[in-house]
């Protein structure tokens, strides 16, 4: 099997390299693509030195079975047909195709089978905040249909890329020296602050990030579920957290919910508040699952539950989810 990574030098591209190696993903050859700026960079993978090739409109994807693409929506749109024209399965990490009717939007723990119907040869990876949420929601949806969700996110700097992480570190260093902090990646200083603003604002007062959670959740879960989100950037390096309230058609007991989360694919239950044991990004960065804790009945609604989730958004929220899609396709002998 021949595998490609497009956007190999970015934060998610580098995570793809680690995840493919960690999971011993089956392949005979790995080809790395990047921009003209990244072309020529050399990365080590399984003891081999691989040089990044410049992404061009040519026949470089001939013979490649699957391409993991994380180079931005504009690049994905421009190179879609170049990547797929010889039968390569394009698993795209950008927002370019997520809501296209002829492109499946897939989280393997929730709707893996959707990946089999891909008329354009493209499978979209959802937004990281959506992935984390729907993995947890699926456990409860199996018990009773979820009618609505209210969620507040606590999103790490890494969600805005490697340069955002570097800026957060730099801000702390500058502030400790009494200097004015550099503010380039976010609307305001993130160090010692939280910013209730992720992505651009829309006419309805929500941001694009918040509307992604609404629209993508409905598509992934094939559901009329209603989602109202507030997305917040916090001064954490890596791993997003979400405080989630749900309303189900019938009451779900705490015991039922805990059992469902404990048995759910891709979920780790970490819910012993008496022992101060609950998920935190400091300890979950670099981990595969979605961690769930602080499970409570909602005090205002007999059909309501509240819980807290944490997941590494670069790993599960991007690279790992895409690799799991490819693993599913291999398992059902749909590629390779």
Secondary structure, DSSP 4 states (H G I P E B T S, - for coil): -EEEEESTTSHHHHHHHHHHHHTT---SEEEEEE-TTTTT-EEEETTEEEEPEEP-SSSTTTT--EEEE-S-HHHHHHHHHHHHTTS-EEEE-SSSSTT-TTSEEE-HHHHGGGGG--TTSEEEEPPHHHHHHHHHHHHHHTTS-EEEEEEEEEE-GGGG-HHHHHHHHHHHHHHHTTPPPP--SSSS--TT-EES--S-B-TTS-BHHHHHHHHHHHHHHTS--EEEEEEEEES-SS-EEEEEEEEESS---HHHHHHHHHHSTTEEE-EEGGGTEE--HHHHTT-SSEEEEEEEE-TT-TTEEEEEEEE-TTIIIIIHHHHHHHHHHHHTTS--
